Amino acid sequence: MRHIIVAPPTIDVSTLAARIAGSAPVLHDPSRAACERFGYQTLYEIPPALQKRVRLELIVAHAQALAANPDAVCDHGVFAWLADWMRWLWGDTPTEEWARVLEAARPAVDLSEVIHHVVSGPPAGYDGYRWLDTRNAAQLEPLLRALYREFGCEARVKEIAITP
């Protein structure tokens, strides 16, 4: 079964991912490597046109990884990427383009059999990539929930608070 963990960057999900995975491998968020491929530290530094391309590539690659791994446990998922896109690139994304992004995300959503929506947990440490702004994290929350409704996958969303 494919498990997706959705959490703001302010929460460390590593222990949750390991606990869910057991002996199965955890697929780690490839965002940082995608940025570094173009010589940037974070997505937010990348010019908008290239940033959109990188984000779309991440979405498509995520669907491919899920298709190739029926027992995947992902410490990331398409929902957080989409919510972040909505938060930062909404004004630069015409309606037709957003429709194409959602269409590209659909296979990843359909393959996300259990979606663990993390509402609280241990704070994430700074790693040179994560943006640990709590106000930004709070602003992502309603966008994530809107995306669950948009894709009609609320029944697969399990709210979780990570406890030690």
C-alpha positions as CSV (number, residue, x, y, z in Angstrom):
1,M,0.0,0.0,0.0
2,R,1.3,3.5,-0.9
3,H,1.5,5.9,2.0
4,I,2.0,9.7,1.5
5,I,2.9,12.0,4.3
6,V,1.7,15.6,4.0
7,A,3.1,18.1,6.5
8,P,4.4,21.6,6.5
9,P,8.1,22.0,6.3
10,T,8.2,23.0,10.0
11,I,7.4,19.4,11.1
12,D,9.9,16.6,11.1
13,V,8.2,13.5,9.6
14,S,11.2,11.2,9.5
15,T,10.2,9.1,12.5
16,L,6.6,8.8,11.2
17,A,7.9,7.7,7.8
18,A,10.2,5.1,9.3
19,R,7.4,3.8,11.6
20,I,4.9,3.4,8.7
21,A,7.5,1.9,6.4
22,G,8.7,-0.8,8.8
23,S,11.1,-2.7,6.6
24,A,9.9,-1.1,3.4
25,P,12.0,1.7,1.9
26,V,11.1,5.3,2.5
27,L,11.1,7.5,-0.7
28,H,12.6,10.9,0.3
29,D,11.6,14.3,-1.1
30,P,13.6,15.0,-4.2
31,S,12.9,18.8,-4.2
32,R,16.3,19.8,-2.8
33,A,18.2,17.8,-5.4
34,A,16.0,19.2,-8.2
35,C,17.0,22.7,-7.0
36,E,20.6,21.9,-6.8
37,R,20.6,20.5,-10.3
38,F,20.1,24.1,-11.5
39,G,22.5,25.6,-9.0
40,Y,19.9,26.9,-6.5
41,Q,19.5,26.2,-2.8
42,T,15.7,26.4,-2.7
43,L,12.7,26.5,-5.0
44,Y,12.0,30.1,-4.0
45,E,15.3,31.4,-5.5
46,I,14.5,29.9,-8.9
47,P,13.0,32.3,-11.5
48,P,9.2,31.7,-11.8
49,A,9.2,30.1,-15.3
50,L,12.0,27.6,-14.4
51,Q,10.5,27.1,-10.9
52,K,7.2,26.0,-12.5
53,R,9.0,23.6,-14.8
54,V,10.9,22.1,-11.8
55,R,7.7,21.8,-9.8
56,L,5.9,20.1,-12.6
57,E,8.8,17.7,-13.2
58,L,8.7,16.8,-9.4
59,I,4.9,16.1,-9.7
60,V,5.3,13.9,-12.7
61,A,8.3,12.0,-11.2
62,H,6.4,11.5,-8.0
63,A,3.6,9.7,-9.9
64,Q,6.1,7.6,-11.7
65,A,7.8,6.7,-8.4
66,L,4.5,5.7,-6.9
67,A,3.6,3.6,-9.9
68,A,6.9,1.8,-9.7
69,N,6.7,1.2,-5.9
70,P,3.4,-0.4,-4.7
71,D,4.6,-0.4,-1.1
72,A,6.0,3.1,-1.2
73,V,6.1,5.3,1.9
74,C,6.8,8.8,0.9
75,D,7.9,11.5,3.3
76,H,6.5,14.0,0.8
77,G,3.7,14.2,-1.7
78,V,2.1,16.2,-4.5
79,F,-0.3,18.0,-2.2
80,A,2.4,20.0,-0.4
81,W,4.0,20.9,-3.7
82,L,0.6,22.0,-5.1
83,A,-0.3,24.0,-2.0
84,D,3.1,25.7,-2.1
85,W,2.6,26.5,-5.8
86,M,-0.7,28.1,-4.9
87,R,0.9,30.0,-2.1
88,W,3.8,31.4,-4.1
89,L,3.0,31.3,-7.8
90,W,-0.7,31.7,-8.0
91,G,-0.5,35.2,-9.6
92,D,1.9,33.8,-12.3
93,T,-0.3,30.8,-13.2
94,P,-3.1,31.3,-15.7
95,T,-6.2,29.2,-15.4
96,E,-5.3,26.9,-18.4
97,E,-1.8,26.3,-17.0
98,W,-3.3,25.4,-13.5
99,A,-5.7,23.0,-15.2
100,R,-2.7,21.3,-16.8
101,V,-0.8,21.1,-13.4
102,L,-3.8,19.5,-11.7
103,E,-4.1,17.1,-14.6
104,A,-0.4,16.1,-14.2
105,A,-1.0,15.7,-10.5
106,R,-4.0,13.4,-10.9
107,P,-2.0,10.1,-11.3
108,A,0.0,10.8,-8.2
109,V,-3.2,11.6,-6.2
110,D,-4.9,8.4,-7.5
111,L,-1.9,6.3,-6.5
112,S,-1.8,7.8,-3.0
113,E,-3.7,5.1,-1.1
114,V,-3.2,6.5,2.4
115,I,-2.6,10.2,2.9
116,H,-1.2,11.0,6.4
117,H,-2.1,14.7,7.0
118,V,0.2,15.7,9.9
119,V,-1.3,18.4,12.1
120,S,1.4,18.5,14.7
121,G,4.8,16.9,15.5
122,P,8.4,17.5,16.4
123,P,9.9,20.6,15.0
124,A,12.1,20.2,11.9
125,G,15.6,21.3,12.2
126,Y,17.1,23.7,9.7
127,D,18.9,21.7,6.9
128,G,19.9,24.5,4.5
129,Y,16.7,23.8,2.4
130,R,13.6,23.9,4.5
131,W,11.9,27.2,5.2
132,L,10.8,27.0,8.8
133,D,8.4,29.9,8.9
134,T,5.4,29.0,11.0
135,R,3.1,31.6,9.5
136,N,3.8,30.2,6.0
137,A,3.1,26.7,7.3
138,A,-0.2,27.8,8.8
139,Q,-1.2,29.4,5.5
140,L,-0.6,26.1,3.7
141,E,-3.1,24.2,5.9
142,P,-6.3,25.5,4.3
143,L,-4.8,25.0,0.8
144,L,-4.0,21.4,1.5
145,R,-7.6,20.8,2.6
146,A,-8.9,22.5,-0.5
147,L,-6.7,20.3,-2.6
148,Y,-8.1,17.1,-0.9
149,R,-11.6,18.4,-1.8
150,E,-10.6,19.3,-5.3
151,F,-9.3,15.8,-6.0
152,G,-12.1,14.1,-4.0
153,C,-9.7,12.1,-1.9
154,E,-10.8,13.2,1.6
155,A,-11.8,9.6,2.5
156,R,-8.1,8.6,2.2
157,V,-6.8,11.4,4.4
158,K,-5.9,10.4,7.9
159,E,-5.2,13.2,10.3
160,I,-2.3,12.5,12.6
161,A,-0.3,14.1,15.4
162,I,3.2,12.7,15.6
163,T,4.0,11.6,19.2
164,P,7.3,10.2,20.4
